[in-house]
Amino acid sequence: MKIVTGVRFKRPGKIYYFDPDNIELEKGMNVIVNTSMGDEFGEVVIPRKEVQDSEISEPLKKVVRIASKKDEKMRLEYKAKEKDAFKTCLEKIEKHGLPMKLIDVEYKYDGTKVIFYFTADGRIDFRELVKDLAAIFRTRIELRQIGVRDEVKRCGGNGICGRQLCCASFLNNFEVVSIKMAKEQNISLNPSKISGNCGRLMCCLKYEQNVYEEKLKSLPKIGAIVKTQDGTGEVTAVETLKEVVRVKFNDGEESYFKKYNAKDIVVVKDAVGNDENYDVENQEDLAELKKLEKLEEDDKDNNQEDI
């Protein structure tokens, strides 16, 4: 077990663990911490916590000191320069005719580096752009290509639910979302209804997935043959959270349906589920779903940030 403190560099943002190094810290304090990119300015969100060794990456970097008034003043001064830096970079991108979209600009708290975030379809040769920017700002320049999820997170906005986007308000880290989650939650597999502002699957599909997975273990699949108090029939629908199933009975040439609590039926023959069979309205939707799945796979390794 090790004692750590949790620090966040931007809100919302991922919480990283650091060694408090015997410094007395309180929640909300600003601190200077040592990272792989040099000293950084952050906010304490977890003053002190005991964690398993397996939960941290070795070696654990340290909290250097509590941020001084001078540190906080410098941070505000350089923060105020970011809008002008954004405008300047846009002009230079246009001058060099680069196929890239500038998203955001971020000064390091002490002005020793400026980071320009951008999106692009492929690799960009921005060496001449970096030279121009370095000559103007006279400090270290970093151009960082980001994905569409990070772009929307930085720009903000509202989702189809009418609320502020999760990624721009409270979500600390992106988790992989799959079409299977939407299917298991009985959500319409319409790409326009389950995609967020970023064009990827909505992050909120992940929130209740553990509950659905646990309940589905004890529920029959659609197509299963079950025995009820009214006879034997076929499961045609499952209300997962209510643990209710709809059963189809054949009475000669006619059919009728009835609902039962899952605990009141017995599975005679379970259906063989196929997670790849998606109930979609048309082939265009299916093609779009497959494209979204591929994008999710490509994003898996791009949600990590070295600190």
C-alpha positions as CSV (number, residue, x, y, z in Angstrom):
1,M,0.0,0.0,0.0
2,K,1.2,3.5,-0.8
3,I,0.0,7.0,0.2
4,V,-0.8,9.2,-2.8
5,T,-2.5,12.5,-3.6
6,G,-4.8,13.0,-6.6
7,V,-4.1,16.0,-8.9
8,R,-6.1,17.3,-11.8
9,F,-4.6,19.6,-14.4
10,K,-7.8,20.8,-16.1
11,R,-11.5,20.7,-15.3
12,P,-12.9,18.3,-16.3
13,G,-9.9,16.1,-16.6
14,K,-8.3,12.8,-15.5
15,I,-7.1,12.6,-12.0
16,Y,-3.4,11.5,-11.6
17,Y,-1.7,10.1,-8.6
18,F,1.5,11.7,-7.1
19,D,3.7,11.2,-4.1
20,P,2.7,14.0,-1.6
21,D,6.3,13.7,-0.2
22,N,5.3,14.7,3.4
23,I,3.7,18.0,2.2
24,E,0.5,18.8,4.0
25,L,-2.2,19.2,1.3
26,E,-5.9,20.1,1.3
27,K,-8.5,19.6,-1.3
28,G,-8.6,22.6,-3.6
29,M,-5.0,23.6,-3.2
30,N,-2.9,24.5,-6.2
31,V,0.3,22.6,-6.5
32,I,3.4,22.2,-8.7
33,V,4.0,18.6,-9.6
34,N,6.8,16.8,-11.5
35,T,5.7,15.1,-14.7
36,S,7.3,13.6,-17.8
37,M,6.8,17.0,-19.5
38,G,8.4,19.0,-16.7
39,D,6.8,20.8,-13.8
40,E,3.1,21.4,-14.2
41,F,0.4,23.4,-12.3
42,G,-2.5,21.4,-10.9
43,E,-5.3,21.3,-8.4
44,V,-5.5,18.8,-5.5
45,V,-8.7,16.9,-5.7
46,I,-7.7,14.0,-3.4
47,P,-5.5,15.3,-0.5
48,R,-4.4,11.9,0.8
49,K,-5.3,8.3,-0.1
50,E,-4.0,4.8,0.5
51,V,-3.9,2.7,-2.7
52,Q,-2.7,-0.7,-3.7
53,D,0.7,-0.9,-5.4
54,S,-1.0,-2.3,-8.5
55,E,-3.1,0.9,-8.9
56,I,-0.1,3.1,-9.6
57,S,2.7,3.4,-12.1
58,E,6.2,3.2,-10.9
59,P,8.1,5.3,-10.1
60,L,5.5,7.6,-8.6
61,K,6.3,11.2,-9.4
62,K,6.3,13.8,-6.6
63,V,4.4,16.9,-5.6
64,V,7.2,19.5,-5.8
65,R,5.5,22.2,-3.7
66,I,2.4,24.2,-3.0
67,A,1.9,26.8,-5.7
68,S,2.9,30.3,-4.7
69,K,1.0,33.5,-5.4
70,K,3.7,34.2,-8.0
71,D,2.9,30.9,-9.7
72,E,-0.8,31.6,-9.7
73,K,-0.2,35.1,-11.1
74,M,2.0,33.8,-13.9
75,R,-0.6,31.2,-14.8
76,L,-3.4,33.9,-15.1
77,E,-1.1,36.2,-17.2
78,Y,-0.2,33.5,-19.7
79,K,-3.8,32.2,-19.8
80,A,-4.9,35.7,-21.0
81,K,-2.5,35.4,-23.9
82,E,-4.0,32.2,-25.3
83,K,-6.6,34.0,-27.5
84,D,-4.0,36.1,-29.3
85,A,-1.8,33.0,-29.7
86,F,-4.8,31.2,-31.3
87,K,-5.4,34.0,-33.8
88,T,-1.7,34.2,-34.7
89,C,-1.5,30.4,-35.3
90,L,-4.6,30.5,-37.5
91,E,-2.9,33.1,-39.7
92,K,0.3,31.1,-40.0
93,I,-1.7,27.9,-40.8
94,E,-3.4,29.8,-43.6
95,K,-0.1,31.2,-44.8
96,H,1.4,27.7,-45.2
97,G,-1.8,26.2,-46.6
98,L,-1.8,23.3,-44.1
99,P,-4.8,21.0,-44.1
100,M,-5.3,21.1,-40.3
101,K,-8.0,22.5,-37.9
102,L,-6.7,24.5,-34.9
103,I,-8.8,23.6,-31.8
104,D,-7.2,25.1,-28.8
105,V,-4.1,26.8,-27.4
106,E,-2.6,26.2,-24.0
107,Y,0.3,28.0,-22.3
108,K,2.3,26.2,-19.6
109,Y,1.8,28.0,-16.3
110,D,5.2,29.6,-16.4
111,G,5.3,30.4,-20.1
112,T,8.1,28.0,-20.9
113,K,6.0,26.2,-23.6
114,V,2.9,26.8,-25.7
115,I,0.8,23.8,-26.9
116,F,-1.3,24.1,-30.0
117,Y,-4.0,21.4,-30.3
118,F,-5.3,20.5,-33.8
119,T,-7.1,17.9,-35.8
120,A,-6.3,16.6,-39.2
121,D,-7.2,13.6,-41.4
122,G,-3.6,12.4,-41.6
123,R,0.0,13.3,-40.8
124,I,1.0,17.0,-41.3
125,D,4.4,18.4,-42.0
126,F,4.3,21.4,-39.8
127,R,8.0,22.0,-39.4
128,E,7.9,25.4,-41.1
129,L,4.9,26.4,-39.0
130,V,6.8,25.5,-35.8
131,K,9.7,27.7,-36.9
132,D,7.4,30.7,-37.5
133,L,5.6,30.2,-34.1
134,A,8.9,29.8,-32.2
135,A,10.2,33.1,-33.7
136,I,7.0,34.9,-32.7
137,F,6.5,33.5,-29.1
138,R,10.2,32.9,-28.3
139,T,9.5,29.8,-26.3
140,R,9.1,26.1,-26.8
141,I,6.4,25.2,-29.2
142,E,4.4,21.9,-29.3
143,L,1.8,21.0,-31.9
144,R,-0.4,18.1,-30.6
145,Q,-2.8,16.3,-32.9
146,I,-5.9,15.2,-31.0
147,G,-9.0,13.0,-31.8
148,V,-12.6,14.1,-32.4
149,R,-13.6,13.2,-28.8
150,D,-11.0,15.5,-27.4
151,E,-12.0,18.2,-29.9
152,V,-15.6,18.2,-28.6
153,K,-14.4,18.0,-25.0
154,R,-12.4,21.2,-25.5
155,C,-15.1,23.0,-27.5
156,G,-18.0,22.0,-25.2
157,G,-21.7,22.1,-26.1
158,N,-25.0,20.3,-25.3
159,G,-26.0,16.7,-26.1
160,I,-29.3,15.5,-27.5
161,C,-30.5,15.2,-23.9
162,G,-30.4,18.9,-23.6
163,R,-27.7,18.9,-20.9
164,Q,-24.1,20.0,-21.1
165,L,-21.9,17.3,-22.7
166,C,-20.6,14.8,-20.2
167,C,-17.0,15.1,-21.5
168,A,-17.0,18.8,-21.1
169,S,-18.6,18.9,-17.6
170,F,-17.6,15.9,-15.4
171,L,-16.2,13.0,-17.4
172,N,-12.6,12.4,-16.3
173,N,-11.6,9.8,-18.8
174,F,-12.9,8.3,-22.1
175,E,-13.9,4.6,-22.0
176,V,-14.5,2.4,-25.0
177,V,-18.2,2.1,-26.0
178,S,-19.6,-0.6,-28.2
179,I,-22.6,-1.3,-30.4
180,K,-23.2,-4.4,-28.2
181,M,-24.0,-2.0,-25.3
182,A,-26.8,-0.3,-27.2
183,K,-28.2,-3.7,-28.3
184,E,-28.2,-5.1,-24.8
185,Q,-29.9,-2.0,-23.5
186,N,-32.7,-2.3,-26.2
187,I,-31.8,1.1,-27.6
188,S,-32.7,1.9,-31.3
189,L,-29.7,1.0,-33.4
190,N,-30.0,4.2,-35.4
191,P,-26.5,5.8,-35.8
192,S,-27.9,9.3,-35.5
193,K,-29.6,8.5,-32.2
194,I,-26.7,6.7,-30.4
195,S,-23.9,9.0,-31.7
196,G,-22.7,12.0,-29.8
197,N,-21.5,15.4,-31.1
198,C,-18.1,13.9,-31.8
199,G,-19.6,11.4,-34.2
200,R,-18.6,8.5,-31.9
201,L,-20.9,6.3,-29.8
202,M,-22.3,8.3,-26.9
203,C,-20.3,7.9,-23.7
204,C,-23.5,7.5,-21.6
205,L,-24.1,4.1,-23.1
206,K,-21.4,2.9,-20.7
207,Y,-23.0,4.2,-17.5
208,E,-25.6,1.4,-16.9
209,Q,-23.9,-1.3,-18.9
210,N,-22.7,-3.2,-15.8
211,V,-26.3,-3.5,-14.5
212,Y,-27.6,-4.8,-17.8
213,E,-24.8,-7.3,-18.1
214,E,-25.5,-8.6,-14.6
215,K,-29.3,-8.9,-15.1
216,L,-28.9,-10.5,-18.6
217,K,-27.0,-13.4,-17.0
218,S,-30.3,-14.6,-15.4
219,L,-32.6,-13.8,-18.3
220,P,-33.5,-15.9,-21.3
221,K,-32.4,-14.7,-24.7
222,I,-34.9,-13.7,-27.4
223,G,-35.8,-16.8,-29.3
224,A,-35.5,-19.1,-26.2
225,I,-38.3,-21.7,-25.6
226,V,-39.7,-21.3,-22.1
227,K,-42.3,-23.1,-20.0
228,T,-44.9,-20.9,-18.3
229,Q,-48.1,-21.5,-16.3
230,D,-50.0,-21.1,-19.6
231,G,-47.9,-23.5,-21.6
232,T,-44.7,-23.5,-23.7
233,G,-43.8,-20.5,-25.9
234,E,-41.0,-18.5,-27.4
235,V,-39.4,-15.4,-25.9
236,T,-39.9,-12.4,-28.3
237,A,-38.8,-9.5,-26.1
238,V,-37.0,-8.9,-22.8
239,E,-37.4,-5.9,-20.5
240,T,-34.0,-6.2,-18.8
241,L,-34.3,-3.7,-15.9
242,K,-37.9,-5.0,-14.9
243,E,-36.8,-8.6,-15.5
244,V,-39.9,-9.2,-17.5
245,V,-40.1,-11.3,-20.7
246,R,-42.8,-11.3,-23.4
247,V,-43.7,-14.8,-24.6
248,K,-45.4,-15.8,-27.9
249,F,-47.8,-18.7,-28.0
250,N,-49.2,-20.4,-31.1
251,D,-52.9,-21.4,-30.9
252,G,-53.5,-23.2,-34.1
253,E,-53.1,-20.6,-36.9
254,E,-53.2,-17.7,-34.5
255,S,-50.6,-16.3,-32.1
256,Y,-50.9,-14.3,-29.0
257,F,-48.4,-12.7,-26.5
258,K,-48.2,-12.5,-22.8
259,K,-45.7,-11.0,-20.3
260,Y,-44.2,-12.9,-17.3
261,N,-41.7,-12.2,-14.6
262,A,-38.5,-14.0,-15.4
263,K,-38.6,-15.9,-12.1
264,D,-42.0,-17.4,-13.0
265,I,-40.8,-19.2,-16.2
266,V,-38.4,-22.1,-16.9
267,V,-36.1,-22.2,-19.9
268,V,-36.7,-25.4,-21.9
269,K,-34.3,-24.5,-24.7
270,D,-32.1,-21.4,-24.7
271,A,-31.4,-19.4,-27.9
272,V,-27.9,-19.2,-29.2
273,G,-27.2,-15.4,-29.1
274,N,-25.2,-13.7,-31.8
275,D,-23.8,-10.4,-30.9
276,E,-23.1,-9.6,-34.5
277,N,-26.7,-9.7,-35.5
278,Y,-28.0,-6.1,-35.3
279,D,-31.7,-5.3,-35.8
280,V,-31.4,-2.2,-38.1
281,E,-33.9,-0.6,-40.4
282,N,-31.7,-0.5,-43.5
283,Q,-28.3,-1.5,-44.9
284,E,-27.0,2.1,-44.7
285,D,-27.5,2.1,-40.9
286,L,-25.7,-1.3,-40.7
287,A,-22.8,0.1,-42.7
288,E,-22.6,3.2,-40.4
289,L,-22.7,1.0,-37.3
290,K,-19.8,-1.1,-38.6
291,K,-17.9,2.1,-39.3
292,L,-18.5,3.3,-35.7
293,E,-17.3,0.0,-34.3
294,K,-14.1,0.4,-36.3
295,L,-13.6,3.9,-35.1
296,E,-14.1,2.7,-31.5
297,E,-11.4,0.1,-32.0
298,D,-9.0,2.8,-33.5
299,D,-9.7,5.0,-30.5
300,K,-8.8,2.4,-27.8
301,D,-5.1,3.2,-27.7
302,N,-5.5,7.0,-28.2
303,N,-7.2,7.8,-24.8
304,Q,-4.0,7.6,-22.8
305,E,-2.0,10.6,-21.7
306,D,1.6,10.3,-20.2
307,I,2.1,12.3,-17.1
